[in-house]
Amino acid sequence: MWNQLSNSLLENKHIKIPIQKRFFLSFIEDDETNVNKEKIQGEFLKHGFLEDDPRLKELRNKFKILVKTQTINYEEFSHCIENHISLLQQIFQRKLIIPKFTEFTNHIKKIYEETLECKEGHNADYIPQLARVNPEQYGISVCTIDGQRFNIGDTKVDFSVQSCCKPINYGIALEDLDEEYVHRYVGREPSGQAFNELLLNKKGKPHNPLINSGAIMTTSLIQNNSPLSDRFEYIMNKWTDLSGGLYKVGFSNPVYLSEKNTADRNFALAYFMKEINETKKVGFPENTNINETLELYFQSCSIEVNTEILSIVASTLANGGINPFTGKRIFSTKTVQNMLSMMLMCGMYDYSGEFAFKIGIPAKSGVAGAIMIVVPNVMGIITWSPRLDSIGNSARGIEFCKEFGKLFSFHIFDTGESNEKINPLLNYYNSTKMNMFSELCLASQRGDLEHLQILFQNNVDFNQSDYDGRTALHLAVCENHVEVVKFLVNIVKVNKEKKDRWGKSPLDECLNEEIKQIIL
């Protein structure tokens, strides 16, 4: 009895394969010894790791410099990836925030194509430069907290951030000063009025930092003892840090001049707050230069980005203030919490309450046509299309958000109990060891090669057997899954001779001549 148990244990002994070897074997087909470099690059792209991802720059350069041929052997592969093991583990073991990224982005692509048909609204016309932008342009960019990215449409076209600068300036003020000091000058409540309304709350303060009066106020707090040029440079440096420096954050002088020349309302708001300062002792901080404050506000609105840049900024906020590519902390978690709270309550002009009710995700729109959406702890999404609805939000952007909210369970109060919405965060691959055996059997029976490859990356023992002594190879043979059998025999190198409780090996079960040749 003991000898029988001992032999069984030896037969089932699971030899751990080095992680670099498992990565490499996932690209091998049949009995090949080399893999195609394009296949490896394609795997990165499949999971949202684009060609300009700085974290993989060294690896890609090694592929180009060290490997002159189209294929790469194990030694070359191992050398190229030696400084990237942690990131590759996330990719190959499907431990990313959105494990099925292609499936998720296919949904985004479908919503984009559907909302592309929306022709409602018109460009903002009170700023001449915005009125001249091609209204047909439409782009969507996604960036997760793991740096998975997806872009579709006009994602490289530059536009001014406009009101999307308001939460950023608010965050800068909070970070440099503190919450109590900042809110000595600006409130925390929705105004219930238009974003440029000549109105303050009962204490003589702007209602919140995301309407024009509040944004002018928070801008006045930023480095207010420094020269104007230094203050704007400081803000630009924050934008560069937030975007990880992957692309250059620009500035549109024509938009800035237009902003300045059509700013009677904003001048009126600023002087209204200044007058309140002289009576209720609130308003601006002491010695504030009104003209310089407005100049800085107009400059902030005229910062120029595209959806790809802004999606990284949004993902930094989603990641609690840490940029996914550089690992640098830009804002504290408390600052980000305050920023997102304001965006949820007040970020979408007079549509803010409806947006929070129906979609339930922090967002901020701008009259250039952008909507910056932040799904906390998951990702940032940017939509950009210049046509605005009657409230001042991008008409296409709002339609996208509505469809996105219907499809995915990202509403702040989604409980996860409804089967009507998709949860892209569900990780079917991050299982316990007990569940992994069940998954191994089921994937082999169904012919799910992708799932078997992921289990292989997680070092699952493929020679395990069920209560009848049947292995993954037994199941794959019986169901006639040729590609799975190839993978199990040629890549995993499973035990082909193992017999079930009826004394049958996988070869004994085989009726398919092609599979017989593989096993032999």
URZINOR-V227915 format. One record per residue. RES is the residue in three letters. SS is DSSP state (alpha for helix, beta for strand, coil for the rest). PHI is phi in radians with two decimals (NA if undefined). BURIAL is + if it has 16 or more other C-alpha atoms within 10 Angstrom, else -. Layout:
res = <RES/RES>
ss = <SS/SS>
phi = <PHI/PHI>
burial = <BURIAL/BURIAL>
This chain:
res = <MET/TRP/ASN/GLN/LEU/SER/ASN/SER/LEU/LEU/GLU/ASN/LYS/HIS/ILE/LYS/ILE/PRO/ILE/GLN/LYS/ARG/PHE/PHE/LEU/SER/PHE/ILE/GLU/ASP/ASP/GLU/THR/ASN/VAL/ASN/LYS/GLU/LYS/ILE/GLN/GLY/GLU/PHE/LEU/LYS/HIS/GLY/PHE/LEU/GLU/ASP/ASP/PRO/ARG/LEU/LYS/GLU/LEU/ARG/ASN/LYS/PHE/LYS/ILE/LEU/VAL/LYS/THR/GLN/THR/ILE/ASN/TYR/GLU/GLU/PHE/SER/HIS/CYS/ILE/GLU/ASN/HIS/ILE/SER/LEU/LEU/GLN/GLN/ILE/PHE/GLN/ARG/LYS/LEU/ILE/ILE/PRO/LYS/PHE/THR/GLU/PHE/THR/ASN/HIS/ILE/LYS/LYS/ILE/TYR/GLU/GLU/THR/LEU/GLU/CYS/LYS/GLU/GLY/HIS/ASN/ALA/ASP/TYR/ILE/PRO/GLN/LEU/ALA/ARG/VAL/ASN/PRO/GLU/GLN/TYR/GLY/ILE/SER/VAL/CYS/THR/ILE/ASP/GLY/GLN/ARG/PHE/ASN/ILE/GLY/ASP/THR/LYS/VAL/ASP/PHE/SER/VAL/GLN/SER/CYS/CYS/LYS/PRO/ILE/ASN/TYR/GLY/ILE/ALA/LEU/GLU/ASP/LEU/ASP/GLU/GLU/TYR/VAL/HIS/ARG/TYR/VAL/GLY/ARG/GLU/PRO/SER/GLY/GLN/ALA/PHE/ASN/GLU/LEU/LEU/LEU/ASN/LYS/LYS/GLY/LYS/PRO/HIS/ASN/PRO/LEU/ILE/ASN/SER/GLY/ALA/ILE/MET/THR/THR/SER/LEU/ILE/GLN/ASN/ASN/SER/PRO/LEU/SER/ASP/ARG/PHE/GLU/TYR/ILE/MET/ASN/LYS/TRP/THR/ASP/LEU/SER/GLY/GLY/LEU/TYR/LYS/VAL/GLY/PHE/SER/ASN/PRO/VAL/TYR/LEU/SER/GLU/LYS/ASN/THR/ALA/ASP/ARG/ASN/PHE/ALA/LEU/ALA/TYR/PHE/MET/LYS/GLU/ILE/ASN/GLU/THR/LYS/LYS/VAL/GLY/PHE/PRO/GLU/ASN/THR/ASN/ILE/ASN/GLU/THR/LEU/GLU/LEU/TYR/PHE/GLN/SER/CYS/SER/ILE/GLU/VAL/ASN/THR/GLU/ILE/LEU/SER/ILE/VAL/ALA/SER/THR/LEU/ALA/ASN/GLY/GLY/ILE/ASN/PRO/PHE/THR/GLY/LYS/ARG/ILE/PHE/SER/THR/LYS/THR/VAL/GLN/ASN/MET/LEU/SER/MET/MET/LEU/MET/CYS/GLY/MET/TYR/ASP/TYR/SER/GLY/GLU/PHE/ALA/PHE/LYS/ILE/GLY/ILE/PRO/ALA/LYS/SER/GLY/VAL/ALA/GLY/ALA/ILE/MET/ILE/VAL/VAL/PRO/ASN/VAL/MET/GLY/ILE/ILE/THR/TRP/SER/PRO/ARG/LEU/ASP/SER/ILE/GLY/ASN/SER/ALA/ARG/GLY/ILE/GLU/PHE/CYS/LYS/GLU/PHE/GLY/LYS/LEU/PHE/SER/PHE/HIS/ILE/PHE/ASP/THR/GLY/GLU/SER/ASN/GLU/LYS/ILE/ASN/PRO/LEU/LEU/ASN/TYR/TYR/ASN/SER/THR/LYS/MET/ASN/MET/PHE/SER/GLU/LEU/CYS/LEU/ALA/SER/GLN/ARG/GLY/ASP/LEU/GLU/HIS/LEU/GLN/ILE/LEU/PHE/GLN/ASN/ASN/VAL/ASP/PHE/ASN/GLN/SER/ASP/TYR/ASP/GLY/ARG/THR/ALA/LEU/HIS/LEU/ALA/VAL/CYS/GLU/ASN/HIS/VAL/GLU/VAL/VAL/LYS/PHE/LEU/VAL/ASN/ILE/VAL/LYS/VAL/ASN/LYS/GLU/LYS/LYS/ASP/ARG/TRP/GLY/LYS/SER/PRO/LEU/ASP/GLU/CYS/LEU/ASN/GLU/GLU/ILE/LYS/GLN/ILE/ILE/LEU>
ss = <coil/alpha/alpha/alpha/alpha/alpha/alpha/alpha/alpha/alpha/alpha/coil/coil/coil/coil/coil/coil/coil/alpha/alpha/alpha/alpha/alpha/alpha/alpha/coil/coil/coil/coil/coil/coil/coil/coil/coil/beta/beta/alpha/alpha/alpha/alpha/alpha/alpha/alpha/alpha/alpha/alpha/coil/coil/coil/coil/coil/coil/coil/alpha/alpha/alpha/alpha/alpha/alpha/alpha/alpha/alpha/alpha/alpha/alpha/alpha/coil/coil/coil/coil/beta/beta/coil/alpha/alpha/alpha/alpha/alpha/alpha/alpha/alpha/coil/coil/coil/alpha/alpha/alpha/alpha/alpha/alpha/alpha/alpha/coil/coil/coil/coil/coil/coil/coil/coil/alpha/alpha/alpha/alpha/alpha/alpha/alpha/alpha/alpha/alpha/alpha/alpha/alpha/alpha/alpha/coil/coil/coil/coil/coil/coil/beta/coil/coil/coil/coil/coil/alpha/alpha/alpha/alpha/coil/coil/coil/coil/coil/coil/coil/beta/beta/beta/beta/beta/beta/coil/coil/coil/coil/beta/beta/beta/beta/beta/coil/coil/coil/coil/coil/beta/beta/coil/alpha/alpha/alpha/alpha/alpha/alpha/alpha/alpha/alpha/alpha/alpha/alpha/alpha/alpha/alpha/coil/coil/alpha/alpha/alpha/alpha/coil/coil/coil/beta/coil/coil/coil/coil/coil/coil/coil/coil/coil/coil/coil/coil/coil/coil/coil/coil/coil/coil/coil/beta/coil/coil/coil/coil/coil/alpha/alpha/alpha/alpha/alpha/alpha/alpha/alpha/alpha/alpha/coil/coil/coil/coil/coil/coil/alpha/alpha/alpha/alpha/alpha/alpha/alpha/alpha/alpha/alpha/alpha/alpha/alpha/alpha/alpha/coil/coil/coil/coil/coil/coil/coil/beta/beta/coil/alpha/alpha/alpha/alpha/alpha/alpha/alpha/alpha/alpha/coil/coil/alpha/alpha/alpha/alpha/alpha/alpha/alpha/alpha/alpha/alpha/alpha/alpha/alpha/alpha/alpha/alpha/alpha/coil/coil/coil/coil/coil/coil/coil/coil/coil/alpha/alpha/alpha/alpha/alpha/alpha/alpha/alpha/alpha/alpha/alpha/alpha/coil/beta/beta/beta/coil/alpha/alpha/alpha/alpha/alpha/alpha/alpha/alpha/alpha/alpha/alpha/alpha/coil/coil/coil/beta/coil/coil/coil/coil/coil/coil/beta/coil/coil/coil/alpha/alpha/alpha/alpha/alpha/alpha/alpha/alpha/alpha/alpha/alpha/alpha/alpha/alpha/coil/coil/alpha/alpha/alpha/alpha/alpha/alpha/alpha/alpha/alpha/alpha/coil/coil/coil/beta/beta/beta/beta/coil/coil/coil/coil/beta/beta/beta/beta/beta/beta/coil/coil/coil/beta/beta/beta/beta/beta/beta/coil/coil/coil/beta/coil/coil/coil/coil/coil/beta/alpha/alpha/alpha/alpha/alpha/alpha/alpha/alpha/alpha/alpha/alpha/alpha/alpha/beta/coil/coil/coil/coil/coil/coil/coil/coil/coil/coil/coil/coil/coil/beta/coil/coil/coil/coil/coil/coil/coil/coil/coil/coil/alpha/alpha/alpha/alpha/alpha/alpha/alpha/alpha/alpha/alpha/alpha/alpha/alpha/alpha/coil/coil/alpha/alpha/alpha/alpha/alpha/alpha/alpha/alpha/alpha/coil/coil/coil/coil/coil/coil/coil/coil/coil/coil/coil/coil/coil/coil/alpha/alpha/alpha/alpha/alpha/alpha/alpha/coil/coil/coil/alpha/alpha/alpha/alpha/alpha/alpha/alpha/alpha/alpha/alpha/alpha/coil/coil/coil/coil/coil/coil/coil/coil/coil/coil/coil/coil/coil/alpha/alpha/alpha/alpha/coil/coil/coil/alpha/alpha/alpha/alpha/alpha/alpha/alpha/coil>
phi = <NA/-1.14/-1.09/-1.11/-1.16/-1.08/-1.09/-1.12/-1.15/-1.14/-1.13/-1.64/-1.00/-1.76/-1.58/-1.32/-1.63/-0.92/-1.09/-1.08/-1.17/-1.12/-0.98/-1.12/-1.10/-1.17/-1.79/-1.33/-2.04/0.94/-1.77/-1.15/-1.94/-2.04/-2.16/-1.37/-1.08/-1.11/-1.14/-1.17/-1.05/-1.10/-1.16/-1.09/-1.08/-0.98/-1.72/1.61/-1.70/-1.32/-1.12/-1.69/-1.13/-1.12/-1.23/-1.90/-1.07/-1.09/-1.09/-1.11/-1.12/-1.11/-0.98/-1.29/-1.44/-1.45/-2.02/-1.46/-1.57/-1.35/-1.94/-2.41/-1.61/-1.12/-1.10/-1.14/-1.06/-1.07/-1.17/-1.17/-1.70/-1.01/-1.73/-2.28/-1.03/-1.06/-1.17/-1.17/-1.05/-1.00/-1.24/-1.31/-1.65/0.97/-1.84/-1.48/-1.07/-2.06/-1.15/-1.80/-1.19/-1.08/-1.09/-1.11/-1.22/-1.10/-1.16/-1.07/-1.05/-1.13/-1.10/-1.01/-1.12/-1.22/-1.38/-1.05/-1.31/-1.24/-2.04/-1.30/1.46/-2.65/-1.05/-1.04/-1.93/-1.41/-2.02/-0.91/-1.11/-1.29/-1.15/-1.53/-1.22/-1.05/-1.25/-1.36/-1.20/-2.76/-2.45/-2.33/-2.25/-2.14/-2.48/-1.52/-1.22/-1.63/1.46/-1.30/-2.24/-2.57/-2.31/-2.53/1.57/-1.50/-1.54/-1.85/-1.44/-1.37/-2.59/-1.42/-1.25/0.87/-1.24/-1.17/-1.35/-1.10/-1.15/-1.20/-1.08/-1.08/-1.12/-1.08/-1.09/-1.08/-1.19/-1.38/-1.90/-2.85/-1.03/-1.09/-1.17/-1.06/-1.46/-1.22/-1.94/-2.48/-1.43/-2.33/-2.08/-1.05/-1.48/1.28/-2.25/-1.05/-1.09/-1.97/-1.14/-1.42/-2.65/-2.19/-1.41/-1.11/-1.61/1.43/-1.94/-1.03/-1.10/-2.79/-1.32/-1.83/-1.74/-0.99/-1.08/-1.18/-1.19/-1.11/-1.13/-1.15/-1.10/-1.13/-1.47/-1.34/0.82/-1.28/-1.78/-1.75/-1.08/-0.98/-1.06/-1.20/-1.12/-1.21/-1.08/-1.08/-1.12/-1.07/-1.12/-1.12/-1.09/-1.10/-1.13/-1.09/-1.57/1.34/1.24/-1.17/-2.29/-1.40/-1.42/-1.88/-2.59/-1.81/-1.14/-1.02/-1.14/-1.02/-1.13/-1.13/-0.98/-1.15/-1.43/-2.15/-1.92/-0.96/-1.11/-1.19/-1.11/-1.09/-1.08/-1.11/-1.27/-1.08/-1.19/-1.11/-1.13/-1.08/-1.00/-1.36/-1.88/-1.74/1.06/-2.06/0.99/-1.43/-1.06/-1.03/1.17/-1.21/-1.58/-1.04/-1.09/-1.17/-1.06/-1.15/-1.00/-1.15/-1.13/-1.12/-1.12/-1.08/-1.16/-1.67/-1.06/-2.02/-2.45/-2.21/-1.14/-1.16/-1.15/-1.16/-1.16/-1.24/-1.01/-1.12/-1.21/-1.12/-1.18/-1.08/-1.60/1.27/1.75/-1.83/-1.22/-1.15/-1.68/-1.70/1.30/-1.48/-1.45/-1.76/-2.19/-1.25/-1.09/-1.16/-1.06/-1.12/-1.00/-1.16/-1.06/-1.21/-1.07/-1.14/-1.12/-1.15/-1.48/-2.35/-1.44/-2.08/0.97/-1.37/-1.77/-1.03/-1.11/-1.11/-1.10/-1.12/-1.22/-1.48/-1.86/1.14/-2.31/-1.03/-2.69/-2.47/-1.84/-2.44/-1.29/-1.37/1.99/-1.58/-2.23/-1.71/-1.91/-2.13/-1.68/-0.94/1.15/-2.26/-2.96/-1.98/-2.27/-2.13/-1.98/-2.46/-2.72/-1.21/-1.19/-1.85/-1.45/-1.16/-1.51/1.98/-1.69/-1.00/-1.09/-1.16/-1.05/-1.14/-1.11/-1.05/-1.06/-1.08/-1.19/-1.07/-1.14/-1.21/-1.46/-1.94/-1.59/-1.87/-1.01/-0.98/-1.93/-1.16/-1.59/1.51/-1.48/-1.48/-1.60/-1.37/-1.93/-1.58/-1.93/-1.21/-1.48/-1.06/-1.86/-1.28/-1.74/-1.66/-1.79/-1.36/-1.07/-1.14/-1.24/-1.07/-1.16/-1.08/-1.16/-1.04/-1.13/-1.17/-1.13/-1.16/-1.18/-1.51/1.39/-1.48/-1.11/-1.05/-1.16/-1.12/-1.10/-1.21/-1.10/-1.11/-1.10/-1.57/1.11/-1.25/-1.38/-1.43/-1.64/-1.08/-2.31/-1.48/-1.13/-1.68/1.35/-1.61/-1.73/-1.02/-1.18/-0.94/-1.15/-1.13/-1.15/-1.09/-1.60/1.14/-1.61/-1.07/-1.14/-1.17/-1.08/-0.99/-1.11/-1.15/-1.44/-1.50/-1.74/-1.32/1.08/-1.20/-1.28/-1.42/-1.66/-1.10/-1.88/-1.46/-1.23/-1.69/1.40/-1.84/-1.59/-0.97/-1.14/-1.10/-1.43/-1.48/-1.94/-1.49/-1.09/-1.13/-1.17/-1.01/-1.13/-1.13/-1.20/-1.15>
burial = <-/-/-/-/-/-/-/-/-/-/-/+/-/-/-/-/-/-/+/+/-/+/+/+/+/+/+/+/-/-/-/-/-/+/+/-/+/-/-/+/-/-/-/+/+/+/+/+/+/+/-/-/-/+/-/+/-/-/+/+/-/-/+/-/-/-/+/-/-/-/+/+/-/+/-/-/+/+/-/+/+/-/-/-/-/-/-/+/+/-/+/+/+/+/+/+/+/+/+/+/+/-/-/+/+/-/-/+/+/-/+/+/-/-/+/+/-/-/-/-/+/+/+/+/-/-/+/-/+/+/+/-/+/-/+/-/+/+/+/+/+/+/+/+/+/+/+/+/+/+/+/+/+/+/+/-/-/+/+/+/+/+/+/+/+/+/+/+/+/+/+/+/+/+/+/-/-/-/-/-/-/+/+/-/+/+/+/+/-/+/+/-/-/-/+/-/-/+/+/+/-/-/-/+/+/+/+/+/+/+/+/+/+/+/+/+/+/+/+/+/+/+/+/+/-/-/-/-/-/-/+/+/-/-/+/+/-/+/+/+/+/+/+/+/+/+/-/-/+/+/+/+/-/-/+/+/+/+/+/+/-/-/+/-/-/+/+/-/+/+/-/+/+/+/-/+/+/-/-/-/-/+/+/+/+/-/-/-/-/+/-/+/+/+/+/+/+/+/+/+/+/+/+/+/+/+/+/+/+/+/+/+/+/+/+/+/+/+/+/+/+/+/+/+/+/-/-/-/+/+/+/-/-/-/+/+/+/+/+/+/+/+/+/+/+/+/+/+/+/+/+/+/+/-/+/+/-/-/+/+/+/+/+/+/+/+/+/+/+/+/+/+/+/+/+/+/+/+/+/+/+/+/+/+/+/+/+/+/+/-/-/+/+/+/+/+/+/+/+/+/+/-/+/+/+/+/+/+/+/+/+/-/-/-/-/-/-/-/-/-/-/-/-/+/+/-/-/-/+/+/-/-/-/-/-/+/+/-/+/+/+/+/+/+/+/-/+/+/+/-/+/+/+/+/+/+/+/+/+/+/+/+/+/+/+/-/-/-/+/+/+/+/+/+/+/+/+/+/-/+/+/+/+/+/+/+/+/+/+/+/+/+/-/+/+/+/-/+/+/+/-/-/-/-/+/+/+/-/-/+/-/-/-/-/+/+/-/-/+/->
